[in-house]
Amino acid sequence: MKITESQVRYVADLANLKLADEEIGRLSKDLDEILTHIETLNELDTSNVQPMAQVSFDADESATLREDHERATLGNEAALANAPQPGSGYYKVPKVIER
């Protein structure tokens, strides 16, 4: 799969990144190599490979999952205690979307 410089510019714009022309050329090449490697991995036959982890499964006693216990929620004051700029009960963050 060939990644074009215009595609790199488009993604950089979506991520609000300002890239120099040399960075765009290098990233285009790097991303192309990454996707080529992924295509190679997709060619591997994994039909006989057993899954190594499951999101939910019947666990035995030696499983590392813990039981889920109800407990009190974190209060608003405690949640904002270490916030650099709390205000009106919320986290204040700088505006990042300028379009």
C-alpha positions in Angstrom: 0.0 0.0 0.0 1.4 3.3 -1.0 0.8 6.3 1.3 0.9 9.6 -0.5 2.2 12.8 0.9 -1.3 14.3 0.5 -2.7 11.6 2.8 0.0 12.4 5.4 -0.9 16.1 5.1 -4.6 15.3 5.5 -4.0 13.1 8.7 -1.6 15.7 10.1 -4.2 18.3 9.6 -6.8 16.2 11.3 -4.4 15.8 14.3 -3.7 19.5 14.2 0.0 18.9 13.5 2.2 21.3 11.7 4.8 19.3 9.8 7.7 20.4 7.6 8.0 19.1 4.1 11.0 16.9 5.0 8.9 15.4 7.9 6.0 14.7 5.6 8.3 12.9 3.1 9.9 10.8 5.9 6.5 10.0 7.5 5.1 9.0 4.2 7.9 6.5 3.7 7.7 5.2 7.3 4.0 4.7 7.3 4.2 3.0 3.9 6.8 0.5 5.4 4.6 -0.1 8.5 1.5 -0.9 6.3 3.6 -3.1 4.1 4.8 -5.0 7.2 1.1 -5.4 8.4 0.1 -6.7 5.0 2.9 -9.3 5.4 1.6 -10.3 8.8 -2.0 -10.6 7.4 -0.7 -13.3 5.0 0.2 -15.6 8.0 -2.2 -18.6 8.6 -3.5 -18.2 12.1 -6.4 -20.6 11.8 -4.7 -23.2 14.1 -3.5 -20.7 16.7 -5.4 -20.8 20.0 -6.4 -17.4 21.4 -4.2 -16.3 24.3 -6.7 -14.0 26.1 -10.4 -13.5 26.3 -12.4 -10.6 27.5 -14.8 -12.8 29.4 -14.4 -16.4 30.3 -15.3 -18.8 33.0 -12.5 -18.3 35.5 -11.2 -20.9 37.9 -9.8 -20.2 41.3 -6.3 -19.4 40.1 -7.5 -16.6 37.8 -6.1 -13.2 38.3 -9.5 -11.5 38.0 -10.9 -9.9 41.1 -14.5 -9.8 42.2 -16.4 -6.6 41.5 -17.5 -5.0 44.8 -19.7 -1.9 45.1 -18.0 1.1 46.8 -18.5 4.8 47.2 -17.8 7.0 44.2 -15.1 9.7 44.2 -16.7 13.0 45.1 -16.4 16.1 43.0 -14.1 17.9 45.5 -11.7 15.0 45.7 -11.7 14.6 41.9 -10.7 18.2 41.4 -8.3 18.4 44.3 -5.2 18.1 42.1 -6.5 19.8 39.0 -4.3 22.7 37.8 -7.3 24.9 37.1 -10.6 23.7 38.5 -13.6 26.0 38.0 -17.3 25.7 38.6 -17.0 22.0 39.5 -15.2 21.1 36.3 -11.7 20.7 34.9 -10.6 23.8 33.0 -8.5 23.0 29.9 -7.1 25.2 27.2 -9.1 25.4 24.0 -7.4 23.3 21.3 -9.8 23.6 18.4 -9.2 26.8 16.6 -11.1 26.2 13.4 
